[in-house]
Amino acid sequence: MFDSIQVRFKDVPHNQSPFANTRIVPFVDSYFEIIKSVIDEIKTEYFWLLSTKINYDTFDFDFIPEQHEQHQIHTWSKHLSLIHI
């Protein structure tokens, strides 16, 4: 299990995180600023950055990057398909 952060947005319906240990943070300025503000609290090798705008009921959280992709950022579209950056 990896640490998880969920970004909460104002004035939109909120979807719950699938993880009990999720830290919820408000959206402020940018995702980059949010990550900078929480990165020192991440204790696992990888972490999930989630949004309250997305329903993750059908998402497969068993994803682990291949060895040659370990230092890349992995993102998924709103349709929850993988996009490599």
C-alpha positions in Angstrom: 0.0 0.0 0.0 1.3 3.5 -0.9 0.6 6.8 0.8 -2.2 8.8 -0.8 -3.1 12.5 -1.0 -6.5 13.6 -2.2 -7.0 17.1 -3.5 -10.4 18.6 -2.5 -12.0 21.1 -4.8 -14.7 23.7 -3.7 -18.2 23.7 -5.1 -18.0 20.2 -6.8 -19.4 16.9 -5.6 -16.8 15.0 -3.6 -15.8 11.4 -4.3 -14.3 9.5 -1.4 -10.8 8.2 -1.5 -10.6 4.4 -1.7 -7.9 4.4 1.0 -8.6 5.0 4.7 -5.2 6.6 5.3 -5.6 9.4 2.7 -4.6 12.9 3.6 -7.1 15.4 2.2 -5.7 18.8 1.1 -7.5 21.8 -0.5 -6.6 22.7 -4.1 -4.4 25.8 -3.8 -2.7 27.4 -6.9 -1.5 24.2 -8.6 -0.9 20.5 -8.3 2.9 21.3 -8.3 2.4 23.5 -5.2 0.4 20.8 -3.5 3.0 18.1 -4.1 5.7 20.4 -2.8 3.8 21.0 0.3 3.2 17.3 1.1 6.2 15.6 -0.3 8.1 15.5 3.0 5.2 13.6 4.6 5.3 10.8 2.0 6.8 7.7 3.6 6.3 5.1 0.8 8.4 4.6 -2.4 5.4 5.8 -4.5 2.3 7.7 -3.7 -1.2 8.3 -5.2 -2.3 11.9 -5.8 -6.1 11.7 -6.1 -8.8 14.2 -6.8 -12.2 14.5 -5.2 -13.6 15.2 -8.7 -12.9 11.6 -9.8 -14.7 8.4 -8.9 -12.1 5.7 -8.5 -14.5 2.7 -8.0 -13.3 0.9 -11.1 -9.7 1.9 -11.0 -7.0 -0.7 -10.6 -4.6 0.5 -7.8 -2.3 -2.4 -8.2 -0.2 -0.5 -10.8 3.5 -0.5 -10.2 5.8 1.0 -12.8 8.3 -1.1 -14.7 11.9 -0.7 -13.5 12.9 1.6 -16.4 9.8 3.8 -15.6 10.4 4.2 -11.9 11.5 7.8 -12.0 8.8 8.9 -14.4 5.5 10.5 -13.4 2.5 8.4 -14.4 -0.9 10.0 -14.9 -4.2 8.8 -16.0 -6.9 10.6 -18.1 -10.4 11.2 -16.7 -11.3 7.9 -18.3 -8.6 6.3 -16.1 -6.2 5.1 -18.9 -2.5 5.4 -18.4 -0.5 8.3 -19.9 3.3 8.3 -19.6 5.1 11.6 -19.0 
